[in-house]
């Protein structure tokens, strides 16, 4: 039992991460948390969201933590802020910005390495003064601040933790409660789970037994709409869109270097080198390398991406590499892909370019496809990629995520209503393997999880020949 304002107080809390919810839905989700019976919200603060590039700070849009804290205060919800700098959180690199991996000499993450500590201090010198006005002692909702996360099951660098406490006290004062989470005992861990989701109504009934005030009413469900089939046309092939003579400078090096070293934190890199076979002439060798996500926990978390060693072809080393980054945070910022954005219009889809590409056979070369759909009522929806292979999807230039229906888990991608608009909407996808032969994507009104764990699959080469299929439909 805790004490608050001189009275006994029970924390009934749950996690709601502002960076995983569209900002226009923050209040809706917080109202649902309150209706569940929660009086406290926990949220992480991912460093890589707020400083995606060194010195480039972001606190707008989905990164507007100040507005989120103001909403919590408005709704009379307390906050336990999990400020990192490491968060785990099933988040890329545990919340660390990937540019940390480009530092030379290599720094030791989650340690008292002076180079690492210096960068953490610069980050917290920005973050903590921003959240300090929201401490409970200052009239705000923050009652506790978590330092690091589950460090006890990872390392024993006490100097690192002591330094974080000292830094937190410098900005937040002595009144705030600082805490850490080290994980449970073996017995509790054996009974724990991450898979699955809690049952809202059942939890609400249980919580109602232990509170004295009536619970708030549950807000009505947000309506989902199935807008039907969206016909797509092929716009261009990836390798045609990004040429070696691109006006945007490519990085050059004698040997291939990591994505992080060229400032490419997510997405793809095209590595290009001339190869002279034993006969005459030369061949341009262009492997496409995809960053599929970094480890977020454990001893191998220093997880650089890209080609990390010399390359040999026919026992011959390849030199003089060009690295061309292909970033897909959203299409409007992807300078190399802007022609696709400009072409993905009703005029293009009806014009000569469509006729030019229409009769070309579909193949396995990575390519962009686009289509438009017109809607009268704007609601949440899902896009089903049944029949497609693997790629990335954009709605109105916003990256809504990867699709890989043959592997899962998600077969349908969620499209929140705030990124749609009444009238014409544009869908652009990059298909990396083979497209749906009928070239359409379907807007449906439900989510769909289809998780395949196949030990004979190439993703699990060391496992036995066992396949487990789990299907689930989300209707709410």
N, C-alpha and C positions, 0 to 999 in steps of 0.2 A: 504494500500500500504506500502511495506517495502522499505528500501534503502539499496543497496549493492554496495560497492566501490564508494560511492558518487552518484549513479544513482538510479532512481526509479526501483523497482523490484517487480514483482508479483510472489508469490509462487504458483505453480501449482503442487500439490503433491498427492501422493497416497501411500498406504502401500504395501510393499513387504517384507515379513518376511523370512530372510535367513534360518531359522530353519524349514521352511515348504516347501522348494524347495531343490532338490538334488543339491549339489555344482556344478556339471558339467553343470547344467542348470541355474545357477545364471546369467551368462552373457546374455544368451538368453532371460531370463525374464526381465532383466534390459533394454535390447535393445527394447523389446516390450513396456515397460513403456515409454521409450524415444520416440518411434514412436507414442504412444498415445498422446504425447504432454506434458508429465510430465517433470519438471525440478528438482523435489525434491522427495526423497524417505523417507518414514517413516518406521522404523523398531523397534520392541520391542527387549529387551535383556532378555530372560528368565533365571533367576538365576538357576533354577533346571536343565537346559540343561548343564550349565557350571560347576556346582558343584553338581552332582547327589548324591554324598556321601560327608559328611563333610570333608573338607580338600583335596578332590580329584577333581582337577580342569581339565577341558576339554576345549581346544581351537583348536581342530583338526576336520577334516571332516566337518560335517554339523554344527559344533559349531565354525568354523573358521571365526569369525566375522572380524578379521583383513583382511583376503583375500577379504571378501565381501566389506569392506570399500575401499580397494584398487581398486576393480572393479568399484565402484561408482565414485571414483576420475578419473579413466581412461576414463570413459564414460561421464565425465563432468556432473554428477548428484550430486546435493546437498543432504544432509542427515539431517533429524530430528531424533535424537536418543532418543528412549523412554527407559531409562535405569532402570526403576523400582525404588526400588526393587520389588514392586508389579506391575504387568502389566495387569492383567485381561486377555485380549487377547484370550478369549475362550480357555484357556490353563489350564492344570491340576494345581489346587491349585493357580491359578492366577500367575503362574511362580515361586512361592516359592518352594524351595526343601522340599520334604516330611519329611526329617529328622528333620526339625524344630518341627514337631509334636511329636517327640520322646523326646524332651528336658524335663527334670524334674528339678524343678516344671514347669508346662506348661507355655509357654510364650504367651504373647498377641501379635498376629500378627498386623501389621500396627498400631503400637502405640509407645509411648516413653518408654515402658517397657525397663529398662536397659539391660536385657538379650537379648532382640530382637535387640536393637540398637547396642549392641556389635557385634552381628553376621552380621548385615548389614554393619557395618564399616569394618569388616574383608573382606567382599565380595567386597565392593566398593574400598577398598585399593588395590585390585587386578585388578578389571575391569577398573576403571577410568584412571589409569596411562597407560593402554593399548590403550585406545581410544584417550587420550589427544593429541598425535601427529597428529590426523586426524581432529582436530578442524580447522575451517576456518582461524582463526588467525595464525595457524601454517602451513598454506598451504594445509590443508585437506578439505574434503567436508562437515564436520559437522557444520551446522549453528546454531542449537539449540539443547538443551538437555532437555527432559521432566523429571520432578521429580515426582515420584509416578504416579497414574492414577485414575482419577474420585474419588478422596478422598472426595471432597465436598459433594458427595451424599452418603458417607459412615460414616464418623466420623468428629470430630471437635478437634482432638488432634493437636493443632497448634504447640506445642513443638516438635512433631514428624516431621512436615513439615519443621520447622525452622532448625532442626538439619540436615535434608537431604540437605537443601540449603547450610548450612555451610560446610558440608562434600564435596558437589559438588564443591563449590568455592575453597576449599583447594586443590583439584586435578586439576581443570579445569581453575581456575583463574577467573578474574572479567569480561573479555571481552565476554565470551560466554553468549548467551541468555538462561536463564532457564525459563521453563514454566511448567504449569500443565494443566490437562484437568479435569474439574469438571462435565461435562455433560451439556446438553442443558436445556432450559426452558421446562415446561410441554407442551407448544404448539409445540415446535420443536420435542420433544420426541414422541408425538402422531403421528407425520408425518414421523418418522424414521422407518427404517427397517433393519434387518440383513438378512432375508431370501432372496434368489434369487441372481442373479449376474448381474453386469453392462454390458451393450451392448458396446463392444469395438468400433465398427465403429461409432456408434451414438455419443459416448463421444468424439471421435477423431474429428468428424465434428464440434462439439460445441467448443472444445478447439482451433481448427484451426482459428476460428473467432476472437480470442482474443490474438493471438501471432503475432509478426511481421515477424518472420523467418519461412520458410517452415518447416513442420514437417519431421522428418526422415522417411525413408521407413519402412514399416512393414516387419519384417523378415518372410520368408516362414514358413508355419505351419510344426510342427514336424510330420512326418509320423507315423501313428498307424498301427499295423499289427495284424490280427487275426491268431494265430498259431493253432487254432483248439482244439480238445479235448485232455486232458491230463489224461491218465488212472492212477489210484492210487491203491495201495495195502496197506492193514493194516500192520503197522510195529509192534505195541505193544500197550497194554493198559497203560494208565497213571499210574495206581496204581501198575502195574507190573514193570514199569520202575523205580519208586522211592519207595524203600522199607524202612521200619523202621530201618533196619540194614545198611542203606546207610553209606558208609565210611565217607561221609561228615557229620560233626556233626550237629545234630538237636538241636534247642534251647529247653530247658526244663524249665517248670514252674509249680507251684502248680495249678495255674489257667491260662486260655488262656490269651495271651497278644496280643497287636496290631501288625499288619504287620510292622509298622514303628519301633516299639521297637526291632524287630529282624533284622532290616536293609533291609526289603523287601519293596521297594517303589512302585513296579508295579508287575503285574502278579498274582500269586496264592500262597496260603499257605494251606498245608494239616495239619489239626489239628488232633492229634491222642491221644486217651485216652482209657484205659481199662474200660469196663463196666461189672459189675457182676450183672446179673439179679437175680430175686428172686429164680430161680431154681439153678441148678449146673452150674459150668463152668463160663467162661468169654467171652465177645465179644469185639473185637477191634472196636471202634467207630471212624470213620475218616470222618468228614465233610470237603469238599473242598470249600474254600472261595476264591472268585474272587474279585479283585479290578477292578471295572468298571469305575473308574475315580472319582476325587475329585471335590467338588464344587470350583468354581473359583471366586465367588463374594458373598458378603452378610454377615449377622451376624453369620451364621452357617458354615463359611468357615474353621474353625478348625475341619477338617473332617478326623479323623483317620479311618483306614480300618482294617478289620479282625473281630474276635470275641472279643467284648469289655465288656462282662459281664459274670458272672458265668453261667455254663451250667447244666441243670437238665434233667435227663431221668428217666421216671417213678417216678417223684418226688425225685429222688436221685441225689445229686450233684456229678459231675465228677471232679476228681482231677488228678494231675500228668500228665500234658499235654506235648506232644512233638509237636513242630512246625517245619514243613519242608518247607522252601521256594522253590517255583518253578518260576524262573524268565525267561522271554522270550524277553529280549531286542534284542538279536539275538542268534541263536543256537550255534554259535561257542563259545560264552561265557557261555552257560548254561552247567555247568560241569555235572550236573545230567542227561542231555539229550544227552550228547556226543555220547553214543552208537547209538542213533537214527541217528545222523549225519553220523556216520561211516557206518551204515547199509543202508542208503538211497543212494545206488549206483546201477549201472546196474547189478553188480554181485548179490547183494542181491535180487533185483527184479526178477532175473531169477533163484535164488537158492532155497535151501531146505526150508529156512524160509518162503518163499512165499507159497510153497506147504503146509507147516504145518498150515499156517493161512487161507489158501484158503477156506476150507470147514467149518470154524467156522461161526456160524450165526452172522449177524450184530445185535448189541444190543445198549442199551442206555448208556453204560459205556464210559467215556471219553477215546479216543484212538488217536494215531498218524497214519496218512496215508501219503504215499509218492509216487511220480512218477517222471519220467524224460521226458523231451521233448527236441528234437534236433532242432536247428534253424540254418539257413544259413545266414539270414540277421537280424541284431540286431536293433530293433526299439521299441518304446513305445508300450505297450499293456495293456489290462485289463483282470482280471480273474473274470469270472462269477461263483458264488457259488449257482446257482439255484439247488434246491433239497437238499442242505445241511442245517443244522440247525443253529449252533452257534459255533464260534471258532476263532482260530488265524492261520494266514498263513505266511509261510516263503518261499522266493525264494532265492536260493543259500545262505542259512543260514541267510538272512536278513529279519527281521520282517516287512512285508508290511501292517499289520494292522489286525483288527478284522473283521470278517464277521458275519452277523446276518440277512440274507435276509428276514426272515419272519417279522422282525420288521423294518429294515431299519435304517437310510436313504440309505446308500450305499449298493447296491446289488453286484456291481462289484468293485474290488479293483484295483487301478492304479499301474502299474509296470513300472517305468521309465527305459529306455533303458540302462543307465549306470550300473544297477545291473544285467543285462543279459550278456551272452557271446555267441560267435559263437560256435556251437557244443552243447554238453550236458548241460542242466540246470536242477536243482533239485527243486521240489516243495514239501514241507512238511507242513501238516496242523494238528493241534490239533482240533478235533471235540469233543465238550463237550456234545452233546446230541445224535441225531441220524444222521447217515451219509446219503448221497445220495445212494440209494440202488444200483445204477449202478456204483458207485465209480469212478466218473470222474469230473473234473473241466474243464471249457472251456475258452480258451484264445480268447477274442473278441477285436474288434477295437474301442469300444466306452464305455463311462461310462453309468451307469444306476442308477438312484435314484428312490426308491420306498418307500415313507414315509407313514407309517400307524399310524394315531393317533386314537386309539380306546379307548373310555372311559370305555368300558366293559372289556378291556384287563387288566390282572393282574398288568401291570405296572402302570395303572392309576386307582386304586381302588376307589377313591373318586369321579370319574367323572361320568357323565350320559352316557347312552348307545348311543353314537354317534361315528360313524366311518368315517374318512375322508381319502381318498387315493389320493396320488399325485404321478404321474409317470412322469419321465423325462428322456430323452435320450440325452446324450452329444455326439455330433459328432466331436467336435473340442477340 
